Amino acid sequence: MLEFPLENTRSIIPSFSNYTLLVVGDLMVDEYLWGKVDRISPEAPVQVVDIEKQTYVLGGAGNVVNNLVSLGTKIYVTGVIGQDINGELLQNELKRLGVSTEGIFFDAARRTTKKTRVMADGQQVLRIDWETKRDVLEGLGDRIITYIRDNISLFDAVLISDYAKGVLTGKVLNGVINACHNSKKPVLVGPKGNEFKKYKGATIITANKKEAALASGVTMENEDALIRIGQRFLQELELEAALITRGKEGVTLFVKGELPVHIPAQVREVYDVSGAGDTVLAVLGLGIASGLSLPEASYLANLAAGIVVSKIGTATTSRDELMDALAQRIVFTTNKVKNLQELKQIVGYLRARGKRIIFTNGCFDLLHVGHIKLLKESKALGDILIVALDSDDSVKKLKGNGRPIISQYERAQILAALDCVDYITIFSTDSLCDLLRELSPGVLTKGSNYKREEVIGRGIVEGSGGEVVLIPVTEGVSTSDIIGNIMRKPNRT
């Protein structure tokens, strides 16, 4: 199970616009004919689709481009297309997206690949492919390699998107991978076919489990087989990592010299898996370029794929969607103990959804019935209760030597076991005001043994539109009294 601070991954997303990536591969146009069905043809037992609109998006390697553009990244692209109307459509769409077409070369004898999908009532009922699959002329392949070598200094990473239409010949792949090696640029591959040796020397490959099984010759019958396949790819292809996508089972990351890491699927309703692999390649490459670790980038790619398969058609995801999805993952994690940075993200997410945040603080050393009453009544004032727990050093300063009786980590776990407590953060008493400024809770609660003017942070909370509520204390119950009673009792042996 993958564990790392998701807030680190989330904090990187706004910086995606600082990076430049190159996409190499089979460019194509995806045409969608949208309509509805209300009868069967009298000519044959087929549905009649009444077309209502026609749309075009970039497909194949172009969908990798589209994903990266939607994430705010600067993109270059290189490949070969035909001199035809579909080629014009493709170039026009790239220009509309602000992507340079300098690296696109033309072959008058080729068709620009177009995949036409007929959609009826939100479902795909037919696909028609127009394409040329033969290898590109050697001279055109050489031009791709030269373009990359001449411009490699511009790119933070290179993504190879292979759809087996003939652009990525063995010579082209070798030239691209060598150019990246020589310039120490990561090169990631979205592979195709049952022969992966042509990708030897790439940094990372991303393959779905069907592709991986075909290329390895190993039946994907269980976890052991999966591990054998991943380890074989690392060794035989001389990769740094391999990411195998497994649909509803999530993804598994293999890194040279490390144990495999499994990342569960992000549960969403699946409408269309078209282009999900392109999204994984795009987001994984961008994550690596922006400095995320391999597990972090893989987690983000897996999350992005979960977003796009919940949409109809060849789709992309945006920075805002990724940020929101990560915020939800942070909010719904089972670990209640958070640092300030995590809490700020959680509170921002919850407040935007109309939740009222309640805040209380204390030592909570030897939890007793008075504490439980305070916490339950605090939670009843709103939706989310955050408990700021004094650190061990703070408790010692407040209560004297010999305190706390229970360490801060044990106290945090005890509080986390209470249903009325949503989140806990450990803090120093001296930083309480800073904590309140950062979180701006709607309500600050303290026991009624305090006077309102004695409550630290009252001005901060009320100044930001919140309120201070004093909860009636349980008379005759305190941690100090409990400790005193224990100390006064005679030892019995």
N, C-alpha and C positions, 0 to 999 in steps of 0.2 A: 504494500500500500504506500502510495506516495505522500510524503509529509514535508512541507516547507511553508514558509510564511507567504500566503497569497498576496498580502498587501505589497510585497516587493514586486511581484509580477504586475500588479495593477498600477503601481507608480511608474512603471516603464512605459506604459501605453501612450501617454501624451507626448512622449519623445519620438514616436515613430516617424514623424515628419522630418527628423534630422538625418535620416538614412536614405541611401540610394541603392537600389537593387537592379540587377539585370536579369531578364527572363529570356531563356533560349528555348526554342522548340517549335512544335506544330501549332501554328495559328489557324484559327477557324472562326466561322460565324455560326452562332446558334440562332435559328429563326423559330419563333413561336407563333402558331396560328391558334388564336383563342376563340372558342365558340361554345355551342350547346347542342345537345342531341335530344330530339324528340320524336324520331322515327327511324325505321329500318328501310334501307334502299329496296325498291322494287326490282332492281337489276341483279342484286346479289345479297346474301345474308350478312350485310355489313351495316354499321351505323352511318347515318348521314349527319355530318357535322356542319352546322350553320355557323360559318366564320363571322365573328363580330369585330376582331381587331388582329393586327399583325405587329409583332415587336421583334427587335434584333438586339442581341447582346454578344459580347466577345466570348468565344468558346475555346476549348483546348488550352494551350498555353496562354491564350488571351484571357481566359478566366482567372488564371493566376495573376495576370496583370490587373484585371478588374478588382480582384480581392485586395491587392496591395494599394491600388489607388484609393479604394474606399477606406483604407486605414491611414491615409494621408501621406503615404511614402512616395518619394520621387522614383520614377521607373524608366528604365531603358529596355528595349526589346529588340531581339534579332531573330530572323527566320526567313523562310521563302514562301511566297504566295503566287498565285496566278495573276495574269493581267486580264481580269474579268470584273464583272459587276460586283461579285461577292468580295473580291479584293479591294474594290473601291469602298464598299460598305465597311470593311474592316479598317482600312486606313482612316476613313472619316471618323469612326468611333474612337480610334486611338487618339486622333487629333482633338476630338471633343473632350477626352479625358486628360489632355495635356501631356500625352506620352509621345516622345520623339519617335519618328518613323525612319530615321537615318539608317538603322540597322536592318531594315526590311528589304529583301532582294526579290527580283521578279523572274519568273520562268513562264514564258508565253505558252509553253506546251503543258503546263499544269493547270488543274482546277484548284481554285481556293476552296478548301473544304467548307461545306455548309451542311449543318444538321438541322433538318426541319422537324419540329415536334408539333403534332396536332393535339391540342388540349381541349377537352370537352368537360364542362362542369368541374373544373379543377383537377381532372385526371388526364394523364397522357394516354391517348388511344392509338397513336401511330407515330413512327419516326422514319424519316426519309433522309438518307445520306447521299451527298454529292461530293465526290472526292477523287483524288489521285493518290495512290499508295506507293508508287515507285520511288527509289532513292533519287535525291536531287543530283543534278549534274555536279561532278567533282569541282568544277570551277566555282560554282555557287557555294559549295561547302567551304572552299578555301576563303571565300570572301567573308563568310561568317566568322571563321577563325581569326582572320586578319582584323576584322572589326573589333572583336573581343580583346585581342592583344593590344590594339592601339588605344583602347579606352578602359582597360582593366583598372587603372588607378582611380577611376570615378566611382567604382562599385564597392559597397560594403559586403556584398554577398552575391553569388550567382546561382540562379535557380534553373534547373534543366527540367522541362516539362515534355515528356516523351509520350506521344499518342500513336507512334508507329505509322506515321504517314510518309516517312522517307526523308525528313529533314535531318534527323539525328543519326547519321551514318556512323559507323565505327570510327572513321577518320575524324569526323566533326567532334564526336564525343571525346576522343583522345586529345584533340587539339584544345578543346574547351577546358578539360580537366587539367591538362598540363599548364595552360596559361594561368589557371587559378592557383595551382601548386607553386608555380614560380613566383607569383605575387603574394602568396600566403593569404589568399582569399577563400573563405569557405564556399564549397560548391555542393548544393543539395540536389538530389535527383528524385523526380516522380517517375518511376520506371514503367515500362510496358513490355509485354511479351514474356516468353518463357526462358529467355537467355539474359542473365544479368551481368555476365562477365564483361560486357562492353562498358559497364559503369565502374570498372575497377579503378580504385584510387580516388573516388569521390569522397567527400567528407561524410555525408549522410545520405541514405536512401530512405524513402517513405513508400511502403507498399501495403496494399490490403492483403488479407490473409489468403485469398484465392490466388492472387498474383505471386505471393511468397511461396505458396505450396507448389505451384506450377514451375516456378524458376528453380526451386531447390530439389524437386522430385520427391519430396517428403509429404506424405498425407498428413494434413492438419487434424489429427484425430484426438489429440489431448494436449495438455500443457507441456508435457515432456517433448512432444514433437515440435511444438512452437519454439521452445528454447533451443532445440537442436538446429532449427532453421535459422533463428536469429544469430546464433553463435557461428554457424557456417558462413552466413553473409559477412560477418565481421572479419573472419579469417580469410576467406577466399577472395573477397573483393577489396581487402585492405582498407576497410572503412573505420572511421572514428565511432560511428553510431549507425544503428538501423532502427527505424520506427515502423512497427507493423500494426496497422489499423484493423480492428476486429469487430466493427459494427456495434451491436448492442453490448458486446463484451468489453468495449473500450479500446485502449491501445496499449502496446507493450514496447518499452524502450530498451534497446540493447546498446550498451556502451562498452568499448574495449577495456578489458581489465576490471569490469565491475559486474555486480549481479543485475539481472534484468529487473526493470521497474515497471509494474503494472499500474495503469491509470484508468480507473473505472469510467464508463460512459457517463456523460451528463444527460440525465433522463429528460427527453423531450418527445413530443409527438412527431413522428417522422412522416413528412409529406412527400419529399422528393430527395433522393440521394445524388442527383446529378451534380457533378462538380465538387463533391465533398472532399475528394482527394486533392483537388486544386487548392482548396482552402487550407487543408492541412499543410501542404507544401509551402504556401505563401506565408502563413502565420508562423510556422516553424522557422523558416528562413529569416523572417523579419525579427523574430525573437532572438535568434542566435546573433544576428547582426547588431542588435541593440544591447547585447551583453547579458542576456538571461542565460542561466545554466541550461544544460540539455533537458533535465527534468522539468524545469519551469517553462521553457519554450514548448515542450511536448504537451504539458498540461494546457497551455494556452491554445495550442493548435487543436487539441481534442475538444476544448470548450467551443472554439470557433466553428468547428465542424458540426457540433450539436446545434448551433444556432442556424446554420444554413440549411440543414436537412429538415428543419421545421418550416421552411419556406417552399413555395411552389416554383419550379423552374430553376435554371442555373442562377444561383444567388450568391451574394456576398454578405459579409458582416462589417459593421462599422466600429470605430473606436468606442463610441458611446455604448453600443450593445455589449462589447467585450467588458467595458468598465462596469456596466450594470450587472452582467452575469457574474463577474468576479466578486462584486460587492455582495450579491446574494449568497455566493458560496462562503464568503467570510462570515456573513450574518448567521447562516444556518449550520455552521460547524458545531460539533458537539462540545468543543472545549470552551468553557465559559471564561477562563482566565485570559485576559487580553492586555496588551500594552496600550499606551496612549494613542499611538498611530493607528492601531487596529480599531480602537474605540471610536476615534474621529470618523473613520470611514463607515463604521456600523451606524453611528448616530446620524450621520449625514443621510445615509440610505433610509433609515427608519423615519427620520423627521420628514423627509420628502414624501413619505407615504402616510403622513398624518398621525404618526405615533407620538404619544406624550412620554417624555423621558423623565424618570424619577431618579434622584441621586441621593445617596446617604453615605456616610463614612464613619469609620471607627476602628477599634483594635480587634474586637470580637475574639478575645482570648478567653478560652473556656466558654464556649457558646452556651447560653442559658435561656430560660423562658422569656426573660425580658428582651433579649436580642430577637427572638423569634417573633414576638409581638410587634416590635419596631419594624422588622422587615416585612411582615405580612401587611401591616397597616400602610406602610410606605408604598408597597406594590399596588394596593387598592386605589391609590390616588392617580394612577395612570396606566400605561401599557407596558413599559420596559423599566425594570429596576436595575440600576448600576450601583454596585457597592465598591467604594474605594477603601481598601484595606491598608491600615498602617503597616509599614515594613517593620521588621524586627528592631532595627535601630531606632525607629520612631517610637515604638512601644516602650523601649528601654528609657528613652528621654522623657516620655510622658509618665510612665509608671514606676521607674526606678529599677535598680539592679534586681535580678531574679525574674524579670519579665522580658519577653512573654514566656508563658508556660509552654505554649505550642508555637512552633515555627510558622513563619508567614506562608510557606507553601502548604503546610498541613491545614492551616486556618482557611486558606483559599479553597482547598478541596472540600472541606467541610461545608463552607458556604455554597459551593457549587452544587452540592447534593440537595439543596433546598429548591423546591419548585418555584418559590416566589422570587428567587434571585435569578436574573437573566445573565448578567455579566459582572465580573470582578476584575479590578485592577489594583495592583500593589503600588503604593506611593509613599513618599516621605511627607510628613506633616507640613514641612516648610513649603512644599509645592502644591498644596491644596488649592490655593487661589488660581494658580496657573492651570490646574486641571479643570476647574470650573469655567475659566475663560475659554478653554479649548472646546469643552463639551456643551456649554450653555444649556443646562438641563431646564426643563419646565418647572420642576419642583425640587427643592432641597429640603430634606427632612432631618430633624435631630430629635433627641428625647426632650421631654418637657422639663427635665432637670436643668436645661439651659434657658436663659432669657433670650428673647429674640435678638437683642442688640449684641449678645455675646457670640452669636453664631458666626463663625469664620466664613467669609465668602458671601454673606447675606447681600451686601451691596452689589456684588458682581451679578448674582442671580437675578435680583430684582431689577437691576439696571438693564438687563437684557430681556425683560418682560416676564421673568419667572416669578415664583413665589417661594417663601420659606414656610414650612408647616412643622409645628412642634407636636410630636406624637406622645401621648401620655405614657409615662414610664410605669413599670410594675414595681410597686413599693417593696422595699426590703430585699431586692434581688440585685446583686452585683457580682462581678468576677472577683473583686477584691474581698468581698465578704465570704464568698465560697472558698477562696484560697485561705483566708484567715481561719475559717471553721475547720478546714482540713488540717492546718498547722496546729490548732489547739487540741485536736483529738489525740488522746494518748495512743502510743503504739501498742498494738496487740500482737502477740506472737502465739 
